[in-house]
């Protein structure tokens, strides 16, 4: 293993950027004419992000504003998980979660992809909520990164610790 090169596949989100995007979205929602009188808001609720409005369409519009702010800050949509608007009295709520770490089922899918379609010298190993990919050939590792970037998985992937 002494001559092996490796990199880690992780799924991390810059919380400060999410916070900045949320604050910008809240400011825009407070100022925009089409949100006047619909009691629209967006804020952190513990670890979750809670969006509120008086109709399901307006709460989805709040989500659209938030997504646009996240996109400007290079945060992938795969890093968020949200459901459908839920009615609570006269108010509709939509909760979103910021996903971090690679889930076990996604990690297994990625290791299978590397095993089936990646260069033969490459090995992938699940380590908690990360994936370690090793090989003697740095070119094979580059090819594996390209393969994983094209993978259709429910996680925002980053490639770190290339050595």
C-alpha positions in Angstrom: 0.0 0.0 0.0 3.0 2.3 0.3 3.0 3.3 -3.4 -0.8 3.7 -3.6 -2.5 7.0 -4.3 -6.0 7.8 -3.0 -8.8 10.3 -2.6 -11.9 10.6 -0.5 -15.4 11.0 -1.8 -17.5 13.1 0.7 -20.7 15.0 0.8 -20.3 18.2 2.8 -22.1 21.5 2.8 -20.7 24.9 3.7 -23.2 25.8 6.5 -22.2 29.5 6.4 -23.1 29.6 2.7 -26.5 28.0 3.4 -27.0 30.5 6.2 -26.1 33.4 3.9 -28.5 32.1 1.2 -31.3 31.7 3.7 -30.8 35.3 5.0 -30.7 36.7 1.4 -33.9 34.7 0.6 -35.6 36.0 3.7 -34.7 39.6 2.8 -36.0 39.1 -0.8 -39.3 37.5 0.4 -39.8 40.4 2.8 -39.3 43.0 0.0 -41.0 41.4 -3.0 -44.4 42.7 -4.0 -45.8 39.2 -4.9 -45.1 38.0 -1.3 -47.0 40.9 0.3 -50.0 39.8 2.4 -49.3 36.0 2.1 -47.4 35.7 5.4 -44.4 34.2 3.6 -41.2 33.5 5.6 -38.2 31.3 5.7 -36.0 30.6 8.8 -34.0 27.9 10.5 -35.9 25.6 12.8 -33.2 23.8 14.7 -31.3 21.8 12.0 -34.2 22.1 9.4 -35.1 25.1 7.3 -38.8 26.0 7.6 -40.7 27.9 4.9 -44.2 29.2 5.5 -47.0 30.9 3.5 -50.8 31.0 3.2 -51.0 28.7 0.2 -49.1 25.7 -1.2 -48.1 27.7 -4.3 -46.7 30.6 -2.3 -44.7 28.2 -0.1 -43.2 26.6 -3.2 -42.4 30.1 -4.5 -40.4 30.7 -1.2 -38.6 27.4 -1.9 -37.8 28.6 -5.5 -36.3 31.9 -4.1 -34.2 29.9 -1.7 -33.0 27.5 -4.4 -32.0 30.4 -6.6 -29.9 31.9 -3.7 -28.3 28.5 -3.1 -27.4 28.1 -6.7 -25.7 31.5 -6.7 -23.5 30.2 -3.9 -22.6 27.0 -5.7 -24.6 24.7 -3.4 -26.0 21.7 -5.2 -29.7 21.0 -4.9 -28.8 17.4 -4.0 -27.6 18.7 -0.7 -31.2 19.6 0.2 -34.1 17.3 0.9 -37.7 18.6 1.1 -41.2 17.2 1.0 -44.6 18.6 0.0 -46.2 21.6 1.7 -48.2 20.6 4.8 -51.2 22.5 6.1 -51.1 23.7 9.7 -54.3 25.7 10.4 -54.4 28.5 7.8 -50.7 28.2 7.1 -48.8 25.9 4.8 -45.3 24.8 5.9 -42.5 23.2 4.0 -39.5 21.8 5.8 -36.1 21.2 4.1 -33.1 19.3 5.5 -29.5 19.9 4.6 -28.0 16.5 3.9 -24.4 15.8 4.8 -22.4 12.6 4.6 -22.9 9.8 2.1 -25.8 7.5 3.0 -25.0 3.7 3.2 -27.2 2.9 0.2 -25.5 5.6 -1.9 -22.0 4.5 -0.8 -22.8 0.9 -1.8 -24.1 2.1 -5.2 -20.9 4.1 -5.7 -18.6 1.2 -4.8 -20.5 -1.1 -7.1 -20.1 1.5 -9.9 -16.4 1.7 -9.3 -16.1 -2.1 -9.2 -18.2 -2.6 -12.4 -17.3 0.4 -14.6 -14.1 1.8 -13.1 -10.5 0.9 -14.0 -9.5 -2.5 -12.6 -6.7 -1.2 -10.4 -9.1 1.0 -8.4 -10.5 -0.1 -5.1 -13.3 1.7 -3.2 -13.9 1.3 0.6 -16.7 2.7 2.6 -15.5 4.5 5.7 -18.5 5.7 7.8 -20.2 8.4 5.7 -17.2 8.8 3.3 -15.7 6.7 0.5 -11.9 6.1 0.2 -10.8 5.3 -3.4 -7.2 3.9 -3.9 -5.1 2.8 -6.8 -1.4 2.6 -7.8 -2.2 4.7 -10.9 -3.1 8.4 -10.5 -4.5 8.4 -14.0 -7.0 5.6 -13.0 -8.0 7.8 -10.0 -8.6 10.7 -12.3 -10.8 8.4 -14.6 -12.7 7.3 -11.5 -13.4 10.9 -10.4 -14.8 11.5 -13.9 -16.9 8.4 -13.6 -18.3 9.4 -10.2 -19.0 12.9 -11.3 -21.3 11.5 -13.9 -23.0 9.1 -11.5 -26.7 9.7 -10.9 -26.9 9.6 -7.1 -28.9 11.4 -4.4 -25.9 13.2 -2.9 -23.7 16.2 -3.6 -20.3 14.7 -4.0 -16.9 16.4 -3.5 -13.5 14.8 -4.0 -10.9 15.6 -1.3 -7.5 14.5 0.0 -6.1 13.5 -3.4 -2.6 12.1 -2.7 
